[in-house]
Amino acid sequence: MSEVVERLERIEHLLIQLNAKIDNFLGYESLSKKEREELKKMREEVKRGEFVRFEELFED
């Protein structure tokens, strides 16, 4: 059980880092309103757990 908690904490930490990188991405300020809304929608989906792990994309 503690292994699952550790993995979830690691994933949360990685998502926080990714979020910061997206916010600091060069050109972020030049996104259109529609693009910013799409980014906001993706963030909300991730918060709700509606995503596919990177590793799962390449599984057979």
Secondary structure, DSSP 8 states (H G I E B T S, - for coil): -HHHHHHHHHHHHHHHHHHHHHHT-TTGGG--HHHHHHHHHHHHHHHTT----GGGGG--
